[in-house]
Amino acid sequence: MTTVREETLPDDLCAIVRDAAAALPPGGHQLRQVAPRRQAQRRRTMTLSMALAGVTALAAAVTVPLVLRPAPEPDRAATPAGVPAQRMFVTGPGDGLAMGIGKPPERGGESAAVRIPGGVVEITDSEPVVHNNPDLNMMLDNVVGLPDGRLVAFGAWDRSGGATRPDGTAVMDMRNTLVVVDKEGTTQAKRDLGASNGTMRMAGVTSDAAYILRGDRLVRHELATGAEQDVPAASRIRGYLGQGWELKAVGGGRAILEKGKDDGTYVKVVNLDGSGGDSAEVRACSATCHRISLTRLSPDGRRIAYAYPTGQAGTRLVVTDLTTGREVVGRDLGGIVQFGGLGVMGWADDSTLRLGEVVPPEKAGLYDLKDVLRVEAVTV
């Protein structure tokens, strides 16, 4: 998750907010739904992932070979043939509400509204699929779909059950919660991981474990039993966190850390098992890259992909090879990948990215997600 810093919001972001407001269809019945939905959201989530629009173009990655042993083989045992290694999800506001998208001036500058079903919505190559499990309701922080059909969700859950004080003020007991849902949609596990105070998050998931950052401790949480233990490289990672590095992702037996500097955002790779030397620093993108929420690490841990809006109703995609430090993909896409502050991108395999793009329609109006969604595959 990316935390929005306290600074002046860019004009482009302000314009997107205005477009979103203008795009909502008329009708008082929709406005009446806003308050209860907002109240439920405040109860069940502490923060909202939001992408910053109008960021600058990515700088070319410097060619610095990394001192890094080969990555461990990724976990492929539970990956059926033809199923993407990483599945794509968005979360919608539900019936009666819509999210606005704007068109660039050369296309008339009009706005449209897109209706996204409520709850967790999976983006597939055919059409969006809604996962209806109450334990996933408002779990917006992080939802990961495993290739075997299971879902793993991490987020803030209000344990108070909707209690209120005599004056009507909500009584909230926000707890970090991990939920595992099987491929039939039944909850396998729902675990309280501790008070939700902003110091815990899920950094990655494999077929048998979730990697949880507890403050400055990276632990391996077994999905089957809930048992936790520090990863072998925990102390090394803690040292980097103390130097201002941020844990960005875990996968392929590696932890990826990022640090913003004056001339760009740098990446460092640490092997989770503590073996081998840590990588040299490599500049992966421009200084604003660390503020982009849409980042995906390839299943084998060798490549990292970034996607961000260009401000022209399009998206810039950059992929950096973490072994060589080279930028292997740098191209503009036609649709909006970061839609409504939610990123839709995932690796189908080690060399193929899938992106769910919302393409602004030619005419203003109200549209269903499936009517403006395009899934594009990019080979690295």
Secondary structure, 3 states (H helix, E strand, C coil): CCCCCCCCCCHHHHHHHHHHHHHCCCCHHHHHHHHHHHHHHHHHCCCCCCCCCCCCCCCCCCCCCCCCCCCCCCCCCCCCCCCCCCCEEEEECCCCCCEEEECCHHHCCCEEEEECCEEEEEECCCCCEEECCHHHCCCCCEEEECCCCCEEEEEEEECCCCCECCCCCECCCEEEEEEEECCCCCEEEEEEEEECCCCEEEEEECCCEEEEEECCEEEEEECCCCCEEECCCHHHHHHHHHCCCEEEEEECCEEEEEEEECCEEEEEEEECCCCCCCCCCEEEECCCHHHCCCEEECCCCCEEEEEEECCCCCEEEEEEECCCCCEEEEEEECCECCECCECCEEEEECCEEEEEEECCCCCCCEEEHHHHEEEEEEEC
